[in-house]
């Protein structure tokens, strides 16, 4: 298996209890580079589920999308770092000061503790949002313009990358350069259902557009053979990386 492809596949642990989460980690850890823990699972199980994944020898993307006053977000970011997560995120809409404070305090903690700094990502515009969604909350600028604006703000604030729709990946790649990470949900291989995502793309197309990692959940977990589905996605990612 192409290890580069595995490292780019993030499986969304969108389940509602600890045992289900452990089942998916044990089942997929040889094919998946990172497991994403979101609000539902973390609210139900807390830090114990993060520790379980780490104990299995797998990496964690803690997807809690922090958005609060700068000091509160920074303190939460330090706690995420203490848990040993590989990646965590905030909402870029929280602003530059919030992001800069988080970076400064996490880097200070990592220096003192002698531990590696997690990859810090900022969410731009959720993949379930479209132009009508933005207009509803008073944002009149086009989605793609807002995504690039927020990506540049995150980069200027010291963040390593963003979470964004694969359909904006090429724009972010052009605006922020090759070293800026672009983690994309809203990825659906041809064999999977669209579900509630609106701005979607296939794995190969997302990688070709500049995505550095793909968050995929239901196309694997809802498949008749989840391991085969994960393998098929890895093959598509590998082909895109080699192409």
C-alpha positions in Angstrom: 0.0 0.0 0.0 1.2 3.5 -0.8 2.0 5.0 2.7 1.7 8.5 1.2 -1.9 7.7 0.2 -2.7 6.3 3.7 -1.3 9.4 5.4 -3.7 11.5 3.3 -6.8 9.6 4.2 -8.7 10.8 7.3 -11.6 8.7 8.5 -14.5 10.5 10.2 -15.5 8.7 13.4 -19.0 10.0 13.2 -20.4 7.5 15.6 -22.2 7.9 18.9 -20.4 5.6 21.4 -17.0 4.4 22.5 -17.3 0.8 21.3 -18.3 1.8 17.8 -15.3 4.2 17.7 -13.0 1.4 18.8 -14.4 -1.0 16.3 -13.7 1.4 13.4 -10.2 2.2 14.6 -9.3 -1.5 15.0 -10.8 -2.3 11.6 -9.3 0.6 9.6 -6.1 1.6 11.3 -4.0 -0.3 8.7 -5.6 1.7 5.8 -6.3 5.1 7.4 -3.7 7.6 8.4 -5.8 9.7 10.8 -9.1 9.4 12.6 -11.3 12.4 13.0 -13.1 12.9 16.3 -15.9 15.5 16.1 -18.3 17.1 18.4 -20.8 14.2 18.8 -18.3 11.6 19.8 -16.2 13.9 21.9 -19.3 15.2 23.8 -20.4 11.6 24.4 -17.0 10.1 25.4 -14.7 13.0 26.2 -10.9 12.8 26.2 -11.0 9.0 26.8 -11.9 8.3 23.1 -8.9 10.4 22.0 -6.6 8.4 24.3 -8.0 5.2 22.9 -7.2 6.1 19.4 -3.7 7.2 20.3 -3.2 4.0 22.3 -4.1 2.0 19.2 -1.1 3.6 17.5 -3.2 5.9 15.3 -3.3 9.6 14.9 -6.2 11.9 15.8 -7.7 15.0 14.1 -9.7 16.7 16.9 -12.4 18.4 14.9 -14.1 20.7 17.5 -13.8 23.9 15.5 -12.9 26.2 18.4 -14.5 29.7 18.1 -14.4 31.9 21.2 -12.4 34.7 22.8 -8.7 34.4 22.1 -7.6 33.2 25.6 -10.4 30.6 25.8 -9.5 29.1 22.4 -5.8 29.2 23.3 -6.3 27.3 26.5 -8.5 24.7 24.7 -5.8 24.3 22.1 -3.2 23.6 24.8 -5.5 20.9 26.2 -5.9 19.3 22.7 -2.1 19.3 22.5 -1.8 17.6 25.9 -4.0 14.9 24.6 -1.5 14.1 21.9 -3.6 14.9 18.9 -1.9 15.3 15.5 -4.3 17.9 14.2 -6.9 20.2 15.6 -9.0 23.1 14.2 -10.6 26.4 14.9 -13.1 28.6 13.0 -11.2 31.2 10.9 -14.2 33.5 11.4 -13.0 33.9 15.0 -10.4 36.3 13.6 -6.7 36.8 13.4 -6.1 37.7 17.1 -7.8 34.5 18.2 -5.7 32.4 15.8 -2.4 34.2 16.7 -3.0 33.8 20.4 -3.6 30.0 19.9 -0.4 29.6 17.9 1.7 31.5 20.4 0.4 29.7 23.5 0.6 26.2 21.9 4.1 26.8 20.7 5.1 28.0 24.1 3.6 24.9 25.7 5.3 22.6 23.2 8.6 24.2 23.8 8.3 23.9 27.6 6.9 20.3 27.4 9.4 19.1 24.7 6.6 17.8 22.5 5.8 18.3 18.8 3.3 21.0 17.9 0.1 19.6 16.4 -0.9 20.7 12.9 -3.3 23.7 13.4 -6.0 24.2 10.8 -8.7 26.8 10.4 -12.1 26.1 9.0 -13.1 28.5 6.2 -16.7 27.9 5.0 -18.4 24.7 5.9 -19.0 22.3 3.0 -22.7 22.2 3.9 -22.9 25.9 3.2 -23.6 27.6 -0.1 -24.2 31.2 -1.2 -27.7 31.2 0.2 -26.4 30.2 3.6 -23.9 33.0 3.7 -26.5 35.6 2.6 -28.8 34.4 5.4 -26.2 35.5 8.0 -25.3 38.7 6.3 -22.2 37.7 4.2 -22.7 39.0 0.7 -19.3 38.1 -0.7 -19.1 35.0 -2.9 -18.2 31.7 -1.2 -14.9 31.3 -3.1 -13.8 34.8 -2.2 -14.6 34.3 1.5 -12.7 31.0 1.5 -9.6 32.5 0.1 -9.8 35.6 2.4 -10.1 33.3 5.4 -7.3 31.0 4.2 -4.9 34.0 3.8 -5.9 35.3 7.3 -5.2 31.9 8.8 -1.8 31.7 7.1 -0.9 35.2 8.2 -1.8 34.2 11.8 0.6 31.3 11.8 -1.7 28.4 11.0 -0.5 25.4 9.0 -3.5 25.1 6.8 -7.3 25.1 6.4 -10.3 22.9 6.2 -12.1 23.8 3.0 -14.3 22.3 0.3 -12.3 20.5 -2.4 -13.9 22.9 -4.9 -11.9 25.8 -3.4 -8.7 23.8 -3.0 -7.1 25.1 -6.2 -7.9 28.7 -5.3 -6.4 28.3 -1.8 -3.4 26.5 -3.3 -2.8 29.4 -5.7 -3.2 32.0 -2.9 -1.3 30.4 -0.1 1.3 28.2 -1.8 2.3 24.5 -1.8 3.3 24.3 1.8 -0.1 25.3 3.2 -2.2 22.3 4.1 -5.7 21.9 2.6 -7.8 19.3 4.4 -11.0 18.6 2.5 -14.3 17.1 3.6 -17.0 16.9 1.0 -15.1 14.2 -0.8 -17.3 11.5 -2.4 -15.9 8.7 -4.6 -18.1 7.8 -7.6 -19.5 4.7 -5.8 -20.9 6.7 -2.8 -24.0 8.8 -2.1 -23.8 12.6 -1.9 -25.6 12.7 1.5 -25.9 16.3 2.8 -22.8 17.7 1.2 -23.2 20.5 -1.4 -19.7 21.4 -2.7 -18.2 18.0 -3.4 -15.5 16.3 -5.5 -14.0 12.9 -6.1 -10.8 11.9 -4.2 -8.6 12.0 -7.3 -10.0 15.4 -8.4 -9.5 16.8 -4.9 -5.9 15.7 -4.8 -5.3 17.1 -8.2 -6.8 20.4 -7.1 -4.3 20.7 -4.3 -5.9 19.0 -1.3 -3.3 17.5 1.0 -5.7 15.2 3.0 -9.2 14.0 2.6 -11.8 13.5 5.3 -14.1 10.6 4.3 -16.7 8.9 6.5 -19.9 7.5 5.2 -18.5 6.3 1.8 -16.4 3.9 3.9 -18.6 3.2 6.9 -21.8 2.7 4.9 -20.2 0.5 2.3 -21.1 -3.2 2.1 -17.3 -3.9 2.5 -15.7 -1.0 4.3 -12.2 -2.3 4.0 -12.6 -2.7 0.2 -14.1 0.8 0.0 -11.1 2.2 1.9 -8.8 0.3 -0.4 -10.5 1.6 -3.5 -10.2 5.2 -2.2 -6.5 4.6 -1.4 -5.9 3.4 -4.9 -7.5 6.5 -6.3 -5.4 8.8 -4.1 -2.3 6.9 -5.0 -3.0 7.3 -8.7 -3.6 11.0 -8.3 -0.4 11.4 -6.4 1.6 9.5 -9.0 -0.1 11.4 -11.9 
